[in-house]
């Protein structure tokens, strides 16, 4: 066993830790991250109540919340166009639900309801909320706007250089530098976070407008496109927009779901059109030069879905009969299934997986809309009725705060208050000593999520600095 003494700790590591407080992982977009795989390093709520806070502006439709730092951003819609103030972008405190600011997007005569694309770091390290009045099944094109997440001020007063036609069910992903990448019905565009100019725009052919978004891993974006004989996953270079290659063809011609990418690199797609002959959930390999189908299993029909990957990289899917299933990433073997069918008058399942592997799920339904939590093995922990939940959940932010945005004033947050973990006592044996250093480096060198002690979404040198700062302090 190696013994690490305080005097041996590199001073530069301690300086880095002191200058880099641990940020919480945010919920930046539909799907929660650039892979849209629902994973978070946060630990979600243990129980369905009491609510941390509840209430806010009323809304006739439940739209996806996004979270950055101690703020949650959502559209609360009271009417339809051409009323220009009927769908404001609203910032609320994640801690107590106070309204921090609201912004009404500029409205041209033919614009649609405002929607939030997501939130990311923009120019000069300023967090920016991205929103537009485009969409309505790609029938309306409009500018994308960047809003200062702290103040509500417009960062691009005249909006983006080009119009977009994506909408809230497409979703948007972000490059590492914060640039929004918008996959819509007939185009994919990367827009510079710094000034709204278009970095590149390429053509694509989706099968149905309105659910055409992409997922990012590394320097690539993956989308589902119509090709001869059915559909395929296509891969485009994130820097240039150049088409790279596509997967084996999947039979079927209609789809209203988007792909997601696992942290292990597997691409998943629920390719369904309400036809059991061609409705399958696919796992796809990317070798770096070609994509091939690894396995596929019968899938239940759904639209506007955001699925999730477990902490061991197994995958959760919507199965025939309205069951949730967990399947092996390697070969699709069924690992777990919900004990009972999940009622949904209209299935639009959306999921998140917290750091303990627990699942947070919305059925997307209307009359019997409901939010659930399951253990990793899909045994039910709790559920809450949320009528007309649509795409209003889940979103998990700082301190494991789960935000659910329903209709009317039914918007609320759940959080479990916990003692802060003693990171210095990494092996949880009650003492802070050299064995904790051994235990930390064992998981850190393996790249395990457990090594992300500063919870910034990556396992890197800043985690080493943060660990040693806490170890030196005795906790």
Secondary structure, 3 states (H helix, E strand, C coil): CCCCCHHHCCHHHHHHHHHCCCCCCCECCCCCCCCCCCECCCCCCCCCCCCCEECCCCECCCCCCEEECCEEEEEEECCCCCCCCCEEEEEEECCCCCEEEEECCCCCCCCCCCEEEEEEECHHHCEEEEEECCECCCCECEEEEEEECCCCCECCCCCCCCEECCCCCCCCEECCCCCEEEECCCEEEEECCCCCCEEEEEECCCCCCCCCCCEEECCEEEEEEEECCEEEEEEEECCCCCEEEECCCECCCCCCCCCEECCCCCEEEEECCCCCCCCEEEEEEECCCCEEEEEEEECCCCCCCECEECCCCCEEEEECCCEEEEECCCCCCEEEECCCCCCCCCCCCEEEECCCCCEEEECCCCCCCEEEEECCCCCEEEEEECCCCCCCCCEEEHHHEEEEECCECCEEEECCCCCCCCCCCCCCCCCCCHHHHHHHHHHHHHCCHHHCCCCCCCCCHHHHHHHHHHHHHCC
